[in-house]
Each structure stands twice: as structure tokens, then as C-alpha cells.
Amino acid sequence: MALQITDASFDEVVLKSDKPVLVDFWATWCGPCRMLGPVIEEVAKEYEGKVVVGKIDVDSNQEFAAKYGVRNIPTVLVFKNGEVVGRQVGVAPKKTYTDALDSLL
């Protein structure tokens, strides 16, 4: 299952991770975000142990959304060694996310 990430845990979970990290910036009221949710959960299951997959609610956690210029949701960022190495704005097919992760493994 995807981790629930907050502004308080972002540094530890995402930036200090020794594995690639996929972060879904979303909100409960966002229809496309709800469409993407099951895809993110599938990716979390498939890559368990190899990749950290998490979700951050932008309504209650605005610090890192602002820091990384997230203006539209859903936005999925992929991190490696604390740096953004991939960005997908809007809903995309699952393969878009798995290809991004596979390139880092």
C-alpha cells in the first residue's frame, strides 16, 4: 500500500531514501486524483521492497507541493537520491509510471 506522506515526514521518507521514490500529489476532492489512486496502489504492490511509493494530500501538506512547483493535481514526481528525476502531470497509463521506475532500478 502507498505510504501516506506529510510535510513532516517528507524529508525522511522521500529525500533521504536509498531507493527510488514515487510521490503522488493529490487531494480528496480531485476526480482525476481518485482515478489515479488505484493505479498508484498497484504500482506500490508491484514494486514493494524495491521502490518507495507514497501519496501526499496537497490540501493539508502544502510545503513540498509549493517547493516542487506542483500547480495541478494529480502530479506524480519520481525522486532518486533526493533529486526529482521524473514528473507526470495529470493521469497517465500505469506503464508511464512503471517505465519511469524501471529506468532507475
C-alpha positions in Angstrom: 0.0 0.0 0.0 1.2 3.5 -0.8 2.6 5.4 2.2 0.8 8.5 3.5 3.4 11.2 3.3 3.2 14.5 5.2 5.3 17.7 5.2 6.7 16.4 8.5 7.8 13.0 7.1 8.7 14.1 3.5 12.4 14.7 4.3 12.9 11.4 5.9 10.7 9.2 3.6 11.5 10.8 0.3 14.7 12.9 0.3 16.8 10.5 2.5 15.5 7.3 0.9 18.2 4.9 -0.5 15.5 3.6 -3.0 13.8 5.5 -5.8 10.6 7.2 -4.6 7.3 7.9 -6.4 5.2 10.6 -4.8 1.6 11.2 -5.9 0.5 14.8 -5.0 -3.3 14.6 -4.8 -6.4 15.9 -3.0 -9.6 14.1 -1.9 -11.9 16.5 -4.0 -9.9 15.9 -7.2 -11.7 13.5 -9.6 -8.6 12.6 -11.7 -6.7 12.0 -8.5 -9.3 9.4 -7.5 -9.0 7.8 -10.9 -5.2 7.6 -10.4 -5.4 6.2 -6.9 -5.9 2.5 -7.8 -3.0 2.7 -10.3 -0.7 4.1 -7.6 -1.7 1.3 -5.3 -1.0 -1.3 -8.0 2.5 0.2 -8.5 3.1 0.2 -4.7 2.2 -3.5 -4.6 4.3 -4.5 -7.6 7.4 -2.5 -6.5 7.2 -3.3 -2.8 10.7 -3.6 -1.4 12.3 -2.0 -4.5 10.7 1.4 -4.6 9.0 3.7 -2.0 5.6 4.7 -3.3 3.7 7.4 -1.4 0.8 9.9 -1.6 0.8 13.4 -0.2 -2.5 15.3 0.3 -1.8 18.9 -1.0 -4.7 20.4 1.0 -3.1 19.5 4.3 0.5 19.4 3.2 1.4 22.4 1.1 5.1 23.0 1.8 6.6 20.4 -0.6 3.9 20.9 -3.2 5.0 24.6 -3.3 8.7 23.7 -3.2 8.4 21.4 -6.3 6.1 23.7 -8.2 3.0 21.4 -8.1 0.3 23.6 -9.5 -2.0 21.0 -11.0 -3.0 17.7 -9.5 -2.6 14.9 -9.8 1.2 15.4 -10.2 3.5 12.4 -9.7 7.2 13.1 -9.0 9.9 10.5 -9.1 12.9 11.0 -6.9 16.3 9.4 -6.8 18.9 10.3 -4.2 16.7 13.2 -3.1 16.5 14.8 -6.6 13.5 14.9 -8.9 14.2 12.8 -11.9 10.7 12.5 -13.3 7.4 14.4 -13.4 4.0 13.5 -14.7 1.1 16.0 -14.5 -2.4 14.6 -14.9 -3.5 11.0 -15.2 -1.3 8.7 -17.3 -1.4 4.9 -18.1 0.3 2.7 -15.4 3.1 2.0 -17.9 4.2 5.6 -17.7 4.9 5.2 -14.0 6.4 1.7 -14.2 8.7 2.7 -17.1 10.0 5.7 -15.0 10.7 3.4 -12.1 12.2 0.6 -14.2 14.7 3.1 -15.6 16.0 3.7 -12.1 16.3 0.1 -11.0 
